[in-house]
């Protein structure tokens, strides 16, 4: 019933109808509770809920009651009246049946500061923040950030370039604890004014690094966000994207920690520098604080380090070159940095620097900072000077420091940047006495025999290298890297590319005694498992121009169908005629190529490789592993690795990797300590038998020049094809040493540098491992072992079986095979080769090493030591395609 049709109040009492109405109104529970019962001060109309005299207002019907209740904010049904607990409650009450619907919850009397979850809302709406809440939070966050930024901006200051880059020295110590040198952290810097910096240098950096330098705010928001994100998820820190940010980073060298707090500090400093410093001042600060390599901080020091001139005198090409150095001198300095990263070779660095320099010049023209005619003058790298100017690093010390630094970077958590900052004490394994003895031995032999002025065609570019390793620990006791670390940049004790020749043969013998030869009567798979362990008394053919066969007796042929004829030194057949049978001990003593090439084929070249790696040779220095000549040394391990591999035999088969650093300490204590780790590469029986065979080489073979009176010595000579390198590697029970000699043009300005022949070098017809290398080895070891008691090698136990690999002689008489009587065989349908060599794709690693005159490179990092296959030819002077002492090729 509608409100305006409600009946007027009826008088109380009188009549049954009135009584019924009064009874039903008081007991039925259908009417809403009086408005005053809700607790509201007034109804929806602002009137009193009671009539005159305080009487309760009555309603005309249920609809009226419901509306009245809703206006009062209550539910749809009246609450139970007091004192009626035993009776049926009103609908919707706690004891009555549910009403026809639920009303909204009452709005709380006290409002909350943050209305969340939202009152009066249900479902998803209750959890959906209001726009007021979102706006308020955003304003609060933004305001907080502004406040933090303001505080950060106020707290940081503008850096002073003159006070930055306070790097400390690294101190290197000899093995006895005495100081070797303090170096690596000096701050080589001289501040210059902007007027002393060529405009070309400024524009080169702007063109390459930050073309909007003069117009930007000094920061790159995207770069900052990327750096912070990377650091937050544990990635590496990133440098500033603008010159201003890079300047600030350089100026904060006292704090290079990779933390978010430091990064935020750098951001605030960059903002302040960009706002308060003039652009020219920022540019001058950047160029005066940047690191250009060669321990040069700032443009003035860099100009002196690379060109020996003042910064003001730099031309456009030199400026573009130095701008390239800012990318990282390790990979752009033409002198190379192979001690830090083998990929940073002089040739590779020159190539990278050239590309970067030319790109910078092109951009300078593009952005209007350089005219095309001037740019056209600079198409090649400028000539740079010696990278080492620190006299403390002269002689052998520079090589020793480089070797120790490389070991630290490659074997510890200390980075190159960490070392540059300095503050480390590096305790090396180098024995001062032994280093001096090795350098003296080389100098004496060089001075007495190598005469560049007298014999310029044969005695120029002669190089020596050497290394000495303790078999008991693997510690590198001494190296000889070259004449002077400030004049000759490549460490000759490390990888040079010089092939090792016949000094590789002991690994073939070790493989034969460890795994044995395969049975030619068995299938391939079965032959791999069923082998015959070889005794040093086994017999092989020492015939010159021996036709090499695979283990199953078939003649070996390369992919072109060419056969292999293996020649010996001087084209001589050794052994007992007519079949030239020779045992392996004698074959090692006389360095007979044919016997060891065939032995390698019988064992399997894969096993020969495995034996070399087990001994300590690095796999990436082994080349031509699928060719018969692999067994006689076409690979190019370093002098250090050769000394370490022979040390494995000296230690009765226990292999320990060579190392040069015992420990590294800093202000925080010991940050690295070397732990000697050993593995049994060969049984003592195998290793001691190899040693026993190598003893005969020194006692009465090709290595007699290395004899040490009163001491047992084992060793092997080696000379390579074309007489381009010669080696002697030998050892006593206490010390293993390798000596290498080669001719190599050390001029980095030449593109296709190659190893050169040593015929006539030192006034000798030919250089053998038995000559100058063995002589140096002897002089050094005699001094290095002075005062050390002599010690004998272990007596080897018998091993293996006597294998007879020599074929029965043919009944028809043959002409004796000598150099004079051996005619050149006619070509046959299957062309026969004396020494086919690996293809360039098999072993050529660097461009400048793959262009030896008339041949194909086969020696890995060798600059063309081996020549390409040619039809059999026995003519020529000296050892044609031979090996000085049974070297790499026949």
Secondary structure as GFF3:
##gff-version 3
##sequence-region A 1 890
A	DSSP	three_ten_helix	3	5	.	.	.	ID=ss1
A	DSSP	alpha_helix	16	27	.	.	.	ID=ss2
A	DSSP	three_ten_helix	35	38	.	.	.	ID=ss3
A	DSSP	three_ten_helix	52	54	.	.	.	ID=ss4
A	DSSP	alpha_helix	62	71	.	.	.	ID=ss5
A	DSSP	alpha_helix	124	127	.	.	.	ID=ss6
A	DSSP	alpha_helix	131	155	.	.	.	ID=ss7
A	DSSP	three_ten_helix	161	163	.	.	.	ID=ss8
A	DSSP	beta_strand	170	173	.	.	.	ID=ss9
A	DSSP	beta_strand	179	183	.	.	.	ID=ss10
A	DSSP	three_ten_helix	194	196	.	.	.	ID=ss11
A	DSSP	alpha_helix	199	209	.	.	.	ID=ss12
A	DSSP	alpha_helix	221	232	.	.	.	ID=ss13
A	DSSP	alpha_helix	243	251	.	.	.	ID=ss14
A	DSSP	alpha_helix	260	276	.	.	.	ID=ss15
A	DSSP	alpha_helix	279	289	.	.	.	ID=ss16
A	DSSP	alpha_helix	299	307	.	.	.	ID=ss17
A	DSSP	three_ten_helix	311	313	.	.	.	ID=ss18
A	DSSP	alpha_helix	316	325	.	.	.	ID=ss19
A	DSSP	three_ten_helix	329	331	.	.	.	ID=ss20
A	DSSP	alpha_helix	346	366	.	.	.	ID=ss21
A	DSSP	alpha_helix	372	375	.	.	.	ID=ss22
A	DSSP	three_ten_helix	391	393	.	.	.	ID=ss23
A	DSSP	alpha_helix	397	411	.	.	.	ID=ss24
A	DSSP	alpha_helix	416	421	.	.	.	ID=ss25
A	DSSP	beta_strand	425	428	.	.	.	ID=ss26
A	DSSP	alpha_helix	432	449	.	.	.	ID=ss27
A	DSSP	beta_strand	462	469	.	.	.	ID=ss28
A	DSSP	beta_strand	476	480	.	.	.	ID=ss29
A	DSSP	three_ten_helix	501	504	.	.	.	ID=ss30
A	DSSP	alpha_helix	505	514	.	.	.	ID=ss31
A	DSSP	beta_strand	517	518	.	.	.	ID=ss32
A	DSSP	alpha_helix	524	529	.	.	.	ID=ss33
A	DSSP	beta_strand	531	532	.	.	.	ID=ss34
A	DSSP	beta_strand	539	541	.	.	.	ID=ss35
A	DSSP	beta_strand	546	547	.	.	.	ID=ss36
A	DSSP	beta_strand	563	566	.	.	.	ID=ss37
A	DSSP	three_ten_helix	569	571	.	.	.	ID=ss38
A	DSSP	beta_strand	581	583	.	.	.	ID=ss39
A	DSSP	alpha_helix	584	589	.	.	.	ID=ss40
A	DSSP	alpha_helix	593	603	.	.	.	ID=ss41
A	DSSP	alpha_helix	605	615	.	.	.	ID=ss42
A	DSSP	three_ten_helix	619	621	.	.	.	ID=ss43
A	DSSP	three_ten_helix	628	632	.	.	.	ID=ss44
A	DSSP	alpha_helix	639	650	.	.	.	ID=ss45
A	DSSP	beta_strand	654	655	.	.	.	ID=ss46
A	DSSP	beta_strand	661	666	.	.	.	ID=ss47
A	DSSP	beta_strand	669	673	.	.	.	ID=ss48
A	DSSP	beta_strand	679	680	.	.	.	ID=ss49
A	DSSP	alpha_helix	684	700	.	.	.	ID=ss50
A	DSSP	three_ten_helix	704	706	.	.	.	ID=ss51
A	DSSP	beta_strand	714	719	.	.	.	ID=ss52
A	DSSP	three_ten_helix	721	723	.	.	.	ID=ss53
A	DSSP	beta_strand	725	731	.	.	.	ID=ss54
A	DSSP	beta_strand	736	744	.	.	.	ID=ss55
A	DSSP	beta_strand	755	756	.	.	.	ID=ss56
A	DSSP	three_ten_helix	761	763	.	.	.	ID=ss57
A	DSSP	pi_helix	769	773	.	.	.	ID=ss58
A	DSSP	alpha_helix	774	784	.	.	.	ID=ss59
A	DSSP	beta_strand	832	833	.	.	.	ID=ss60
A	DSSP	alpha_helix	840	843	.	.	.	ID=ss61
A	DSSP	three_ten_helix	847	849	.	.	.	ID=ss62
###
